């Protein structure tokens, strides 16, 4: 999705800077205890431990928590080129439940990107275990850069 071809180390430095800028403003991810494992151009891996306050009435991880983890990994992947990008559509298929104490991992991968749009797949699994959900996000690039000041990014 990047309009300028960069050397791999420059592309990674840009992805790191964009991820740092997003993280500094991402109160939801921090409040839910998410951890950035890795962000590279077009890809992102995040983790989140399922806490007791994330369980639903069936004593399993609330689907909204799994969706939020997947959506956040998607956001970091599609913003890794430092171009402000938002979701235009998302879909999730829940395959298995998460349990309290599970360490969940969301791996987002860019599948297609061109012009102002992209498609990203995210797999959410228990670290070292089963796949819980498959998420597909479609992105739309908007005005501005991620590393711009918060006032400039709005």
C-alpha positions in Angstrom: 0.0 0.0 0.0 3.0 2.2 0.3 3.4 4.6 -2.6 7.1 4.9 -2.3 9.4 1.9 -2.5 11.7 1.8 0.5 14.6 -0.4 1.4 13.6 -3.2 3.9 15.2 -1.5 6.9 13.5 1.8 6.0 10.1 0.1 5.6 10.6 -1.6 9.0 11.7 1.7 10.7 8.5 3.3 9.3 6.4 0.4 10.5 7.9 0.7 14.0 7.4 4.5 14.1 3.7 4.1 13.0 3.1 1.4 15.6 4.7 3.5 18.3 2.5 6.5 17.4 -0.6 4.4 17.3 0.2 2.7 20.6 0.7 6.0 22.3 -2.9 6.9 21.5 -4.5 3.4 21.8 -6.0 3.5 25.2 -8.3 0.5 24.5 -5.4 -1.8 23.6 -3.5 -0.8 26.7 -6.6 -1.0 29.0 -7.2 -4.6 27.7 -3.6 -5.5 28.5 -2.7 -6.1 24.8 1.0 -6.5 23.9 2.5 -5.8 20.6 4.7 -8.8 19.7 5.7 -7.6 16.2 4.7 -5.1 13.5 6.3 -5.3 10.1 5.1 -3.8 6.8 1.7 -5.3 6.1 1.7 -7.6 9.2 1.2 -7.4 12.9 1.0 -9.8 15.8 -0.6 -8.9 19.1 -1.3 -10.8 22.3 -3.9 -10.5 25.1 -4.4 -12.6 28.2 -8.1 -13.4 28.9 -9.0 -11.9 32.3 -12.0 -12.7 34.5 -13.7 -9.5 33.4 -13.5 -10.6 29.8 -15.7 -13.6 30.3 -19.3 -13.7 29.3 -22.3 -15.4 30.9 -21.1 -18.8 29.6 -17.7 -18.4 31.4 -15.9 -18.2 28.1 -14.1 -15.2 26.5 -16.6 -12.7 25.3 -16.6 -12.7 21.5 -16.3 -8.9 21.5 -12.9 -9.2 23.2 -11.7 -11.6 20.6 -13.0 -9.3 17.9 -11.3 -6.3 19.5 -7.9 -8.2 19.6 -8.3 -9.2 15.9 -9.4 -5.7 14.9 -6.4 -4.1 16.7 -3.9 -6.4 15.0 -5.7 -5.5 11.7 -5.3 -1.8 12.5 -1.6 -2.1 13.2 -1.0 -4.1 10.0 -2.8 -1.8 7.7 -1.3 1.4 9.3 2.2 0.0 9.1 3.0 2.1 6.0 2.4 5.2 8.1 -0.7 6.2 6.0 -3.8 6.7 8.0 -6.0 3.7 7.3 -9.4 2.7 8.8 -11.7 -0.3 8.5 -14.3 -0.2 5.9 -15.7 -3.7 6.6 -14.9 -6.6 8.9 -16.1 -10.1 9.4 -15.3 -12.7 12.0 -16.0 -16.5 12.3 -15.7 -17.9 15.8 -14.4 -21.4 15.7 -13.7 -22.3 19.4 -14.1 -20.6 22.8 -11.3 -18.9 24.7 -11.0 -19.5 28.4 -10.0 -17.4 31.3 -6.3 -17.4 31.6 -5.7 -18.2 27.9 -3.0 -16.1 26.2 -4.5 -15.2 22.9 -2.5 -14.2 19.8 -3.8 -12.4 16.7 -1.7 -12.6 13.6 -2.7 -10.1 10.8 -1.5 -10.5 7.3 -2.0 -8.3 4.3 -3.6 -10.3 1.4 -4.1 -7.5 -1.1 -3.4 -3.8 -1.3 -3.8 -1.2 -4.0 -4.8 2.4 -4.3 -6.6 3.3 -1.2 -7.9 -0.1 -0.2 -6.6 -3.4 1.3 -7.7 -6.8 2.5 -6.2 -8.4 5.7 -6.7 -11.8 7.3 -6.3 -12.2 11.0 -6.0 -15.6 12.8 -6.7 -15.5 16.5 -5.4 -18.5 18.5 -4.5 -19.6 21.9 -0.6 -19.4 22.1 0.6 -22.9 21.4 -3.0 -24.2 20.9 -6.2 -24.0 18.9 -7.4 -21.4 16.5 -10.4 -19.5 18.0 -11.4 -17.2 15.2 -10.8 -16.1 11.6 -11.2 -12.4 10.9 -11.1 -10.6 7.5 -10.8 -6.8 7.4 -11.1 -4.5 4.5 -9.2 -1.2 4.8 -9.6 2.3 3.4 -6.9 4.9 3.4 -7.8 8.3 4.6 -6.0 11.7 4.7 -2.8 12.0 6.7 0.0 10.0 8.3 0.0 8.0 11.5 3.1 9.6 12.9 1.6 13.1 12.6 0.5 14.8 15.8 -2.9 13.8 17.1 -4.3 17.2 16.2 -3.0 16.8 12.6 -4.3 13.2 12.3 -8.0 14.2 13.0 
